[in-house]
Amino acid sequence: MKKTNLAFASGAMLLAATGCNENKLPEKPMNVIYILADDLGYGDIGCYGQEVIKTPNIDKMAAEGMRFTQHYAGCTVSAPSRGSLMTGQHTGHTRIRGNMEIKPEGQFPMEDNTFTIAKLMKQAGYTTGLFGKWGIGHPTSESTPPKMGFDDFYGYNCQRMAHSYYPPHLWHVDEKVILEGNLEGKREDYSQDLVHEHAINFIRENKDKPFFGMFTYTLPHAELSLPHDSIYAMYENMFDETPHNGFDGYRAVEKPRATFAAMVTRLDWYVGEIFKELKAQGLDKNTMVIFTSDNGPHREGGANPDFFKSYGPLKGSKRDVYEGGIRVPMIAWAPEMIKGGIENDHISAFWDVMPTFAELTGQKLDTATDGISFLPTLFSWKGQQQHEYLYWEFHELRGRQAIRKGNWKAMRQNISSAEGASFELYDLSKDLHEDNNVAAEYPEIAEELNKMMDEVRVPSEYFNFGFKKQ
């Protein structure tokens, strides 16, 4: 791994704080469940201000745990966001910086020697499992869940195939599982119910040993689709609806608003089932559960984030580097370790998760990351380190970059256009919605952050804003 960039200097090579009397880790290894929603906006759940869609289980989790208000995804679309999460690197350093497709199934892979969160947890003696969407490799690559440290895997290898909730097949470890109920135009086997069943079984099967589960449900990503059961019935006749005819490559849906709302509530129901299972197995006092989303809300398949105010008080949605595209809900729950009912404004991002889990498991990270453990914040310890900056890049729509330093947020857009990139600067402490570009008023800050966006990234052969590798 290259260490030729100053950005790595801000990453943490952390030792767990077991030597400090104030900062004591649990005596027994703590199980970890990391729930990753797909395209769930900052404002899509009740505890973040949603007033229409019902999310009682996630809201209860927040009431009993810690709700973060300044947590950021790895990117504004799925694959690079998940690549950042897996590696502890921001998208100026990760190999995967965009949704590059591999035909017939899969996406651009991580390198075969990549150190991942799953490998970290296996190193600490944990059984590891991923259930849901992968999207950062293809079935014949070295970048599949079993080869990247997961003992068990059930779900989608390919995020493109995950656009359908009734796919012809899923994967179990490294074997293709044909879903007979979805062949020849049938729609009988709902993928999320199957994924959830495997996730619950993973908890049951590993109740007597430390486990790390990543539950990467694709809800509420497009297509808009789910069984018309009691959850759908809650919303079926609630809204004035305009059918979506499927013109954007997704299936037609008669009632997109009701369907989207029901998908979020179905996700919430899964969360409730997870907590019930933890309690039933006697694991609720020794398990950390984290809930978050991979990026901001989407507009595909008939979804309308404007109607539900899915981005909450923020500006933008998926594919934007405005706050609405990258700032995501994050709730952490662990009885007796994480204080309940706490709202926390600590600034953190996906690349902090690896160092956090390293500290939780008492390990030293021997690989360079851009992250800083936020375990002191979770456990109310002293000595929480802060980021010098956060950085994102995005390689569709002519290229976009963003950097945050303190309350200052700068971005470039249309990077590869013939006219040249535009530049924007915002003071988030005064302008959370990013309405007033103050670059002309603060030229020194603008110059500093504009320069930093070049300095904190390593050029990529595959993702370099249309320019040749330097």
N, C-alpha and C positions, 0 to 999 in steps of 0.2 A: 504493500500500500504506500502510495506516494505521500511524502511529508514535506513537500516543497512549498507549501503555502502557509501564510500566516494564520489562516483560518483554523488550522489544526492546533495552533498554540492555545486557542481559546477553548478547545475541547478539554474534557476532564479525564485525566488518567487517575481514577479515583480508588482509594482504599476504603473499604467499608469502615464505618465509624464504630467498630466494636471495642476499640481501646479507650473510648471516652465514657466515663461513668454516666454522663447525661444522655448519651446517645446509644441506647441498648437495643439491639435487634431481638426479635422474638427468640426464645430458647429453642423452639421447635420450628423447622423450616415451614414457611408460610406458603400455602398454595396460591397460585396466581391465575386469575381468569381475566383476559383482555378481550372485551367485546368491541368490535369495530363495525359500526354501521356504514352503509354505502350511500353517499350523497345526502346524508341527513344534515339539514341546515342548523345553524346556531339557534334559531328561533323555532324549531319544529317540535320541541318538547316543552311540557308545561312548566317545569322549573326554570326554563330560560325564557318564559314569557308567552308561550303558545296558549291561545285562548279558546281554540276550537277543537283541536285534536287532543284526544285523551291519552295520557301516558302515566297512569297512576303508579306503576311499579318503578319506573325510572325516577319519578318524582319522590317516591318513598326512599329510594336509594340515595338521592341527593339530601333528603331530610336527615338521613342517618349517617351521611358521609360528608365529603368535601366537594364543593362545586367550584370549578375553576372558570374564571371569566376571561382569561387571556392565554388560552391554550391554542396552539396552532398545528395544523396538519403539515405533513411534509411537503405537499404541493397542492395545486388546485385541481388536479385530476388524479385518477386512481393509481396507476402503475408507479409513477415516481413518488407518490405519497407513501405507498407501501414499501417501496425500495428504501426510502429514508427511514421508515420505522424499523425495518429489518436490520439495517446496517449502522444506525446511529450517526448518519451523515446527512447534511443538507444537500439540496439538489445542485449545488456548485461543486460537489465532490462525488456524489453517487454515480454509479455506472448507468443506472436507469433514470433518465431525466424526462421521459415522455412516454406516451402510449404507442410505442412502435409495435406494429402487428407482425406476427409470424403465421404464415399459412401452412396447413389448413387450420391449425389450432394453437393458440398461445401467443405470448408476447416476448419482447426482447429480454434475454435472461441476465441474471447476475453471473459473475464469473464463478468457476467451480470451487475456488478456494475462499469464497466470501465468508467472513465470520458474521453470523446472524444472532439475533436474540434467541432463537431456538437452540443453537449450539452453545450459547452462554448458559442457558438453563440446564441443558443436558450435562454440561461440565460441572454443574452444581449438584447433580444427582437427581434432577427432576425428570419425570416422564412427560413428554411433550406431545401436543396434538393441535392440529389446525383443522377447523371445520367451517367451510364456506367457500369464499373466493380466494384464489391465489393471485394470478394475473401478472406474475413477474418471472416468467419463464415459459417453456413449452414442453410437452411430454417427453420429447427425445433429448432434452438438454440436461445439463448438470444442475440446472436451477429449477428443481421440483421440490415440493415440501419434504419428501423423505430424504433427499440428498442435501437439503439445507438445514437438517437438524430435527425434523419432526418425526416422532415415532409413529404417529397415526395421522391420517389425513383422509377427509371425506369432503368432496365438494367439486367445485369448478377449477380446473387448471387454467382455463382461458377466460379472461374477463369479457371478451366479445361474446362467447357462448353464454355468459352470465346475463346477457341482455334478455334472455328468455328464462322464465320461471318454470317452464315445462320442457327442459332440454332432452335430447335423445339419450344422453348418457352423462354420468358424473364419474369421478375417480375415487377409488378407495385405495389408499397408499399409492401403489403404482399400477393398479389394475383398473381398466375401464369397466364401469358398471352400466350395462344397458338398462334403460328405464322403459320396460315394455309398455307401460301405460301411456307413454308419450310418443309412441311410434305411429306412423300412418295417420298423422293429424290428430291423434288423441291427446287430451290434456287431463291426465288423471293423477300423475305423480308430481305433486308440488315440491319443488326442490328445497324450499326453505324448511318445510316440515321434516324432510328427510335429513337435512343438515342438522337441524335442532335435535332430532332423535339421537344422532350419533354424538352430538355434544353432551347431551344428558348422560348417555351411556359411558362416555369417557370419564365423567365425574364419578359414576357408580363404580366403574372398573378399577379406578385408581384411588379410591377413598382411603386406602391404608398406606399410601406412600405420597411423597410430594409430587405435585403435578403442575404443569403450566399449560393452560388451554387458551388458544386464540380462536374466538368464535366470530368469524368474519362474515356475518350475514350480508346478503346483497340488498336487503330492504333499506330504504325505499327507492332504490335505483330503478330507472326505466328498464323494461317495459312496466307499465302500470297493470298489475295482474295479481290476483289472489283468489282463493276459493270464495264463493259467495256464501259464507257461513254467518254465524251470529255476530262476528266482528264487523263484517261488511254491512250487515243489517243495521248496525248502529248509525251508519252514515248514508245509507242508500237513498233516502228521500230527504236529506238535510239541505241540499244545495240546489240552486239553479244550475243546470248542467248544459254544456255544449259538447256533444260527442267528439272524440278525437278520431280521425279517420285513418291514422297510421301512415300519413304521408312521409314521415321522417325515418322510415325504416322499422318502426316499432308497430306492434299490433294495434288495431283499432280498439278503442275502449269507449263504452257507452257513457259511463259516468266517471270521468277522470278525477274530479274532486273527491268524490266519495271513495274511489279506489285508492287514491294516494293517502287519504286520512286513515283508511282501514289498514294500509300497509304499515304505517307508523305505529298504529295501535297494536298490530300483530307483532311487530318487533318488541314492543313493550310487554306483550304477553309472554314472549319467549324469555325476556329478562326476568319476569316474575317466576317463571318455571325454573329458571336457574337458581334463584334464591330459595325456592321451595325445596329443590333437590339438595342444596347445600345444608339446609336445616335438617332434612330427613336423614342425611348421612352423618350428621354431627360435625359438619365441616364449617359451619357458619361463624365460628369463633377463631378459625385459623386460616382464613382465605381472604386474599385481597382481590377485589373485583374493580376493574376500571372499565368505564364505558365512554366511547368517543365516536367520532366519525372521520372518514378519510378525506373529506373536503366539503365545500359548501354545497348548497342545494342545486339540483339540476332543473333544466327546462325541457328535457326531451320527453317524448311519448305522451304528451298531453299534460305534464306536470306544470303547475303554475305557482311558483314561489311568491309571486306578488300577492296572490289571493290569500295565502296562508301566512304571509309575512315570514317566510321560512328563514330569512336572513336576520330576523330580529331587528335590532337598532343599527345594523351594519349596512354597508353598501356593497352590492355585487353578489355574484353567485358563482357556481362552478365555472372554471376557466378564467375567472377574473383573479388578479392579484390584489384587488381591493380586499378589505377585511372580510366581507361576506363570502369570498371564495376560499379563504384560508383559515380564518378563525373558527374553531369548532367547539361544540360542547365537550366537556370532559369532567367526569364524576369519578371519584375514588372512594371506595368503601372497604373498611376493614375494622370491625368492632374491636374496641380496646386499644387499637393502635392509631386509628384516624378519628379525630374528634368529629362528632356529628353536627349537622346543621351549619357547617362553616362555608362561607363564600370567600374564595381566595383569589387575589389578583396577581399572584406570581406569574411572571411571563415565562412560558415553557413551550416546547414544540416536540414533534415526534422523535427527533433525534436525541432527545433527553431520556427516552424510555429505556434504551439499553444501559446507560450508566446508572439509572435508577434501579433497574433490576440487578445490576452487578453489585451495587451497594446493599440491596436487600438480601442478597444471597452470600454476602461476605467475600466477594471476589474482586480481584484487581483486574482492570481492563488492560490487556496487553496490546490491544489494537487502538489506533487513533480514532477518535470520534469528534464530532462537533458538539456533543451533548454535555450537559451538566446534570447530575443527579438532582431530582427534586424530592428525594426521600426525606430530607430534613423538613421540607414543607409538609409532606404527608403526615409525618410522625411528630410534628411540632417540636423539632429539634432546633437548636441554635446553629448558626453558621451556614445558612443557605447561601450558596453562591449565585451570582446573577450573570446573565449573558451580556457581553459587550454589544452583540448585534444578533439578529436573525436574518436569514437570507433565503430567497426562493427564486427559481427560474422556471419558465414555462415555454414550450417550444412549438405551440400551435399559434394561429392567428398572428403570424409575423414575429412572434417572440415577445416575451414579457419578463421583466425582472422586478423584484421588490426587496427592500432591505429595511429593517427596523432597528433603530438605535435609540434606546430610551423611549421617549414619546414621539420621536421623529420617524416618519415613514416616507421613504422615497421609492419611486418606481419609474421604470422605463417601459414604454409600449411601442409597438411597431418597429422593433429593433432592426429587422432585416429589410425594411421597406426602402425604396429608392430615396425617399424624402429624408430618411434618417429617423432615429428614435425620438419620441417625445419624452419629456421629463416632468415629473410631478413630485411635489413635496407637501406633506401634511403634518400638522401637530395634532396627534391623536388625543392629547389631553384636552384640547379645545374643539376638535373637529373629528369626532369618532366616525362620522358618516363620510368623511373625506370629500367634502364639497368645495373647499377653498384651497386651491393650489397656491402655496405661499413661497414658491421657489424664488421669485423675484424679490421678495421682501427679506429673505435670509440667504443671500448668495454664498456665504462662507459655508453654511451647513449644507446647502445644495451641492456645492463643489466637493465637500468631504464625502458625502454619501454617494455621489455620482462616481467618484474615484474608487470608493470601497466596493462598489458593485463589480468592478473589474478585478480588484485585488483579491477578493474572497472566493473566487471560483477558479477551478482548474479547467482549461479548455478540454472539450470532449471530441473525439473523432466522430461520434454519432449524433451528438446534440450540441451544436455550436452556433445556433441562430443562423444557419445557412452559410456560415463562413468556414473556410478551411481550417483544419487544426493548426494551431500556432506552434 
